[in-house]
Amino acid sequence: MRAALGTTREPARTPASASASGVSFVSTQVEKLDSRAARVTGNLTMLGVTRSIVLTVNVDADPLAKGRAVAFVATGTIRRSEFGMPFGVPLIDDTLEITVKTRALADEKE
Protein backbone atom coordinates (compact mmCIF):
# COMPACT_ATOMS: atom_id res chain seq x y z
CA MET A 1 0.00 0.00 0.00
CA ARG A 2 1.38 3.44 -0.91
CA ALA A 3 1.04 6.52 1.28
CA ALA A 4 1.53 10.17 0.31
CA LEU A 5 5.00 11.38 -0.71
CA GLY A 6 6.07 7.95 -1.92
CA THR A 7 6.52 6.39 1.54
CA THR A 8 5.46 2.81 2.20
CA ARG A 9 2.93 2.10 4.89
CA GLU A 10 2.48 -1.28 6.58
CA PRO A 11 -1.07 -2.62 6.96
CA ALA A 12 -2.54 -2.05 10.43
CA ARG A 13 -2.21 -5.06 12.72
CA THR A 14 -5.28 -5.73 14.79
CA PRO A 15 -6.18 -8.36 17.38
CA ALA A 16 -8.32 -10.05 14.70
CA SER A 17 -5.22 -10.61 12.57
CA ALA A 18 -3.50 -12.27 15.53
CA SER A 19 -5.33 -15.52 14.84
CA ALA A 20 -3.55 -15.85 11.51
CA SER A 21 -0.16 -15.84 13.25
CA GLY A 22 -1.24 -17.86 16.29
CA VAL A 23 -1.51 -16.92 19.92
CA SER A 24 -0.03 -19.00 22.73
CA PHE A 25 0.44 -18.75 26.48
CA VAL A 26 2.90 -20.82 28.52
CA SER A 27 2.73 -20.51 32.30
CA THR A 28 6.00 -20.08 34.19
CA GLN A 29 4.69 -19.64 37.75
CA VAL A 30 1.44 -20.27 39.63
CA GLU A 31 0.79 -18.65 43.00
CA LYS A 32 -2.26 -19.74 44.99
CA LEU A 33 -4.08 -16.69 46.36
CA ASP A 34 -6.89 -18.53 48.15
CA SER A 35 -9.04 -21.65 47.71
CA ARG A 36 -10.63 -20.28 44.52
CA ALA A 37 -8.03 -17.95 42.99
CA ALA A 38 -4.47 -17.99 41.68
CA ARG A 39 -2.04 -15.59 40.06
CA VAL A 40 -0.49 -17.13 36.94
CA THR A 41 2.62 -15.61 35.35
CA GLY A 42 3.59 -16.73 31.89
CA ASN A 43 4.75 -15.89 28.39
CA LEU A 44 2.16 -14.69 25.89
CA THR A 45 3.19 -14.93 22.25
CA MET A 46 1.15 -13.00 19.71
CA LEU A 47 2.10 -11.80 16.22
CA GLY A 48 5.56 -13.30 16.75
CA VAL A 49 6.25 -11.24 19.89
CA THR A 50 6.60 -12.84 23.34
CA ARG A 51 6.03 -10.90 26.57
CA SER A 52 5.61 -11.92 30.19
CA ILE A 53 2.11 -11.24 31.54
CA VAL A 54 0.22 -11.94 34.77
CA LEU A 55 -3.29 -13.40 34.79
CA THR A 56 -5.66 -13.71 37.74
CA VAL A 57 -7.48 -17.04 37.57
CA ASN A 58 -10.72 -17.69 39.43
CA VAL A 59 -11.98 -21.27 39.81
CA ASP A 60 -15.60 -22.20 40.52
CA ALA A 61 -17.68 -25.34 40.37
CA ASP A 62 -19.76 -25.49 37.21
CA PRO A 63 -23.37 -25.69 38.47
CA LEU A 64 -24.61 -27.21 35.21
CA ALA A 65 -22.20 -30.16 35.42
CA LYS A 66 -23.47 -31.56 38.74
CA GLY A 67 -20.06 -31.62 40.43
CA ARG A 68 -18.23 -33.10 37.42
CA ALA A 69 -16.59 -29.88 36.21
CA VAL A 70 -14.87 -26.72 37.32
CA ALA A 71 -14.91 -23.43 35.45
CA PHE A 72 -11.79 -21.27 35.06
CA VAL A 73 -11.85 -17.56 34.24
CA ALA A 74 -8.47 -15.90 33.65
CA THR A 75 -8.21 -12.12 33.32
CA GLY A 76 -5.37 -9.71 32.65
CA THR A 77 -4.30 -6.74 30.56
CA ILE A 78 -1.71 -6.14 27.85
CA ARG A 79 -0.50 -3.14 25.91
CA ARG A 80 -1.17 -3.89 22.26
CA SER A 81 1.74 -1.69 21.13
CA GLU A 82 4.10 -4.14 22.88
CA PHE A 83 2.88 -6.83 20.47
CA GLY A 84 3.38 -4.82 17.28
CA MET A 85 -0.08 -3.19 17.11
CA PRO A 86 0.60 0.53 17.62
CA PHE A 87 -2.01 1.71 15.09
CA GLY A 88 -4.12 4.58 16.43
CA VAL A 89 -2.31 5.08 19.77
CA PRO A 90 -3.12 7.33 21.61
CA LEU A 91 -6.48 7.97 19.92
CA ILE A 92 -7.36 4.29 20.33
CA ASP A 93 -6.58 2.88 23.77
CA ASP A 94 -3.36 0.87 23.94
CA THR A 95 -4.61 -1.32 26.79
CA LEU A 96 -6.48 -4.54 25.99
CA GLU A 97 -8.29 -6.54 28.64
CA ILE A 98 -7.95 -10.29 28.16
CA THR A 99 -10.51 -12.80 29.45
CA VAL A 100 -10.15 -16.54 28.91
CA LYS A 101 -12.97 -18.85 29.98
CA THR A 102 -12.71 -22.62 30.03
CA ARG A 103 -13.76 -25.62 32.09
CA ALA A 104 -12.36 -28.99 32.99
CA LEU A 105 -14.52 -32.11 33.10
CA ALA A 106 -13.94 -35.12 35.32
CA ASP A 107 -13.90 -38.55 33.72
CA GLU A 108 -17.21 -40.37 34.02
CA LYS A 109 -17.15 -43.18 36.56
CA GLU A 110 -18.06 -46.56 35.21
Residue pairs with C-beta under 8 A, 6 or more apart in sequence:
1 8
1 9
1 11
2 8
2 9
3 9
12 85
12 87
12 88
13 47
13 84
13 85
13 87
14 85
14 87
15 80
15 85
15 96
17 47
18 46
18 47
18 83
21 46
21 47
21 48
22 45
23 44
23 45
23 46
24 44
24 45
25 42
25 43
25 44
25 45
25 53
26 42
26 43
26 45
27 40
27 41
27 42
28 41
28 42
28 43
28 52
29 40
29 41
29 42
30 38
30 39
30 40
30 41
31 38
31 39
31 40
31 41
32 38
33 39
33 56
36 58
36 59
36 60
37 56
37 57
37 58
37 59
38 56
38 57
38 59
39 54
39 55
39 56
39 57
40 54
40 55
40 56
40 57
40 74
41 52
41 53
41 54
41 55
42 52
42 53
42 55
43 50
43 51
43 52
43 53
44 50
44 51
44 52
44 53
44 78
46 83
47 83
47 84
47 85
48 84
49 82
49 83
49 84
51 78
51 82
51 83
53 76
53 78
53 98
54 76
55 74
55 75
55 76
55 98
55 100
56 74
56 75
56 76
57 72
57 73
57 74
58 72
58 73
58 74
58 75
59 70
59 71
59 72
60 70
60 71
60 73
61 67
61 69
61 70
61 71
62 68
62 69
62 70
62 71
62 103
65 103
65 105
68 105
68 106
68 108
69 103
69 104
69 105
69 106
70 103
70 104
71 101
71 102
71 103
72 100
72 101
72 102
72 103
72 104
73 99
73 100
73 101
74 98
74 99
74 100
74 101
75 97
75 98
75 99
75 100
76 97
76 98
77 95
77 96
77 97
77 98
78 95
78 96
78 98
79 94
79 95
79 96
80 86
80 89
80 94
80 95
80 96
81 89
81 94
86 94
